[in-house]
Amino acid sequence: MIVDAKRHILARRPPKEGAGVVLADIALPEEASAVDPIPDDFGIPPEIHEPWMSSWERWLKSGAHNYRVVTLAYLRTG
């Protein structure tokens, strides 16, 4: 899935289609803008396969920690 900064889905490949690639045209701003606050919901697609959902729930805590400590810190200093 490719999602823009406003959480609009630009392209997605449904799980029933199997492995593959999606492409989307994106517009990059000329100047960086402030990072919006992270919303409380992440927007997991309702049709996600159960094994993937179980993995998401199992790894959510460490993934969220990694996002806060590594990714978000990087985005704010970039």
Backbone as CSV, one residue per row, in Angstrom:
resi,resn,N_x,N_y,N_z,CA_x,CA_y,CA_z,C_x,C_y,C_z
1,MET,0.849,-1.162,0.000,0.000,0.000,0.000,0.899,1.231,0.000
2,ILE,0.489,2.227,-0.780,1.178,3.518,-0.790,0.174,4.547,-0.298
3,VAL,0.559,5.290,0.756,-0.324,6.254,1.405,0.385,7.604,1.436
4,ASP,-0.341,8.682,1.157,0.276,10.005,1.192,0.306,10.557,2.616
5,ALA,0.826,11.768,2.771,0.988,12.368,4.096,-0.334,12.610,4.807
6,LYS,-1.416,12.695,4.055,-2.744,12.913,4.647,-3.497,11.596,4.823
7,ARG,-2.799,10.479,4.672,-3.327,9.120,4.841,-4.343,8.724,3.773
8,HIS,-4.230,9.334,2.588,-5.051,8.913,1.457,-4.337,7.759,0.761
9,ILE,-5.068,6.714,0.462,-4.470,5.561,-0.218,-4.289,5.910,-1.690
10,LEU,-3.050,5.866,-2.158,-2.749,6.171,-3.549,-2.722,4.907,-4.402
11,ALA,-2.314,3.808,-3.821,-2.284,2.523,-4.525,-2.240,1.418,-3.483
12,ARG,-2.831,0.274,-3.839,-2.784,-0.863,-2.925,-2.937,-2.147,-3.714
13,ARG,-2.455,-3.210,-3.152,-2.596,-4.544,-3.742,-3.287,-5.403,-2.709
14,PRO,-4.522,-5.821,-2.993,-5.254,-6.633,-2.023,-4.530,-7.955,-1.742
15,PRO,-4.597,-8.438,-0.507,-3.931,-9.699,-0.151,-4.336,-10.871,-1.050
16,LYS,-5.581,-10.881,-1.516,-6.031,-12.002,-2.349,-5.296,-12.068,-3.686
17,GLU,-4.635,-10.969,-4.095,-3.866,-10.972,-5.330,-2.454,-11.533,-5.130
18,GLY,-2.068,-11.786,-3.896,-0.749,-12.351,-3.626,0.353,-11.304,-3.684
19,ALA,1.580,-11.797,-3.703,2.747,-10.913,-3.721,2.771,-10.102,-5.012
20,GLY,3.317,-8.919,-4.935,3.403,-8.085,-6.128,3.900,-6.698,-5.779
21,VAL,3.726,-5.808,-6.710,4.224,-4.446,-6.579,3.095,-3.484,-6.913
22,VAL,3.056,-2.350,-6.237,2.132,-1.280,-6.598,2.943,-0.031,-6.897
23,LEU,2.431,0.778,-7.784,3.091,2.026,-8.170,2.108,3.170,-8.027
24,ALA,2.615,4.350,-7.731,1.770,5.538,-7.656,2.616,6.764,-7.939
25,ASP,2.012,7.739,-8.585,2.665,9.033,-8.768,2.517,9.805,-7.476
26,ILE,3.597,10.409,-7.026,3.548,11.223,-5.816,4.140,12.592,-6.117
27,ALA,3.633,13.604,-5.457,4.153,14.956,-5.605,5.010,15.279,-4.389
28,LEU,6.249,15.613,-4.634,7.145,15.987,-3.539,7.125,17.505,-3.385
29,PRO,6.975,17.996,-2.150,6.944,19.452,-1.955,8.322,20.054,-2.201
30,GLU,8.323,21.314,-2.581,9.594,22.010,-2.807,10.331,22.227,-1.488
31,GLU,9.561,22.422,-0.410,10.157,22.626,0.907,9.524,21.660,1.900
32,ALA,10.305,21.262,2.880,9.798,20.365,3.919,8.774,21.101,4.772
33,SER,7.794,20.366,5.253,6.805,20.954,6.152,6.870,20.228,7.495
34,ALA,6.225,20.811,8.477,6.218,20.212,9.813,5.547,18.845,9.769
35,VAL,6.022,17.943,10.596,5.438,16.610,10.687,4.155,16.697,11.516
36,ASP,3.059,16.219,10.944,1.789,16.199,11.672,1.867,15.203,12.810
37,PRO,1.087,15.421,13.875,1.050,14.436,14.951,0.572,13.081,14.415
38,ILE,1.087,12.033,15.001,0.694,10.692,14.591,-0.702,10.420,15.138
39,PRO,-1.641,10.036,14.266,-2.994,9.756,14.751,-3.037,8.507,15.615
40,ASP,-4.074,8.416,16.446,-4.208,7.266,17.334,-4.439,5.966,16.573
41,ASP,-5.113,6.066,15.434,-5.343,4.841,14.664,-4.352,4.778,13.507
42,PHE,-3.995,3.591,13.142,-2.999,3.390,12.094,-3.649,3.106,10.751
43,GLY,-4.883,2.676,10.742,-5.583,2.424,9.497,-5.262,1.082,8.870
44,ILE,-5.251,0.036,9.664,-5.001,-1.302,9.129,-6.184,-1.699,8.249
45,PRO,-5.926,-2.167,7.021,-7.035,-2.564,6.157,-7.876,-3.665,6.795
46,PRO,-9.202,-3.598,6.661,-10.074,-4.591,7.299,-9.896,-6.002,6.739
47,GLU,-9.378,-6.120,5.515,-9.257,-7.448,4.909,-7.895,-8.114,5.172
48,ILE,-7.133,-7.587,6.113,-5.815,-8.168,6.395,-5.966,-9.616,6.867
49,HIS,-5.073,-10.473,6.377,-5.113,-11.893,6.743,-4.814,-12.071,8.230
50,GLU,-5.445,-13.053,8.842,-5.283,-13.297,10.283,-3.819,-13.488,10.689
51,PRO,-3.016,-14.283,9.980,-1.612,-14.414,10.405,-0.883,-13.070,10.399
52,TRP,-1.193,-12.210,9.433,-0.552,-10.901,9.389,-1.018,-10.038,10.549
53,MET,-2.321,-10.119,10.862,-2.853,-9.341,11.974,-2.241,-9.804,13.295
54,SER,-2.108,-11.114,13.458,-1.483,-11.642,14.678,-0.044,-11.150,14.802
55,SER,0.678,-11.159,13.684,2.063,-10.666,13.697,2.092,-9.191,14.043
56,TRP,1.171,-8.419,13.447,1.107,-6.985,13.732,0.905,-6.748,15.221
57,GLU,-0.059,-7.451,15.794,-0.346,-7.270,17.215,0.830,-7.723,18.081
58,ARG,1.487,-8.810,17.694,2.609,-9.335,18.468,3.803,-8.377,18.439
59,TRP,4.056,-7.755,17.285,5.227,-6.898,17.134,4.924,-5.416,17.298
60,LEU,3.664,-5.069,17.561,3.273,-3.672,17.646,4.091,-2.891,18.672
61,LYS,4.281,-3.457,19.839,4.978,-2.720,20.893,6.408,-2.380,20.485
62,SER,7.159,-3.354,19.982,8.542,-3.064,19.598,8.586,-2.187,18.354
63,GLY,7.622,-2.382,17.433,7.583,-1.547,16.236,7.268,-0.103,16.572
64,ALA,6.324,0.104,17.475,5.971,1.456,17.895,7.156,2.125,18.585
65,HIS,7.853,1.370,19.416,9.038,1.905,20.098,10.093,2.313,19.065
66,ASN,10.348,1.444,18.092,11.338,1.739,17.061,10.930,2.977,16.269
67,TYR,9.645,3.103,15.968,9.183,4.279,15.233,9.444,5.551,16.036
68,ARG,9.082,5.540,17.316,9.267,6.739,18.148,10.742,7.092,18.313
69,VAL,11.571,6.105,18.564,12.973,6.361,18.888,13.833,6.619,17.643
70,VAL,13.580,5.866,16.578,14.447,5.958,15.402,13.810,6.778,14.285
71,THR,12.690,6.308,13.784,12.105,6.937,12.586,11.628,8.357,12.861
72,LEU,10.819,8.553,13.880,10.266,9.864,14.163,11.376,10.853,14.490
73,ALA,12.350,10.425,15.255,13.491,11.295,15.584,14.220,11.719,14.303
74,TYR,14.387,10.780,13.394,15.046,11.066,12.115,14.222,12.066,11.310
75,LEU,12.916,11.867,11.229,12.057,12.762,10.458,12.081,14.175,11.018
76,ARG,12.140,14.290,12.319,12.113,15.634,12.941,13.435,16.374,12.805
77,THR,14.544,15.660,12.600,15.833,16.325,12.455,16.195,16.540,10.999
78,GLY,15.506,15.835,10.088,15.804,15.890,8.650,15.538,17.232,8.090
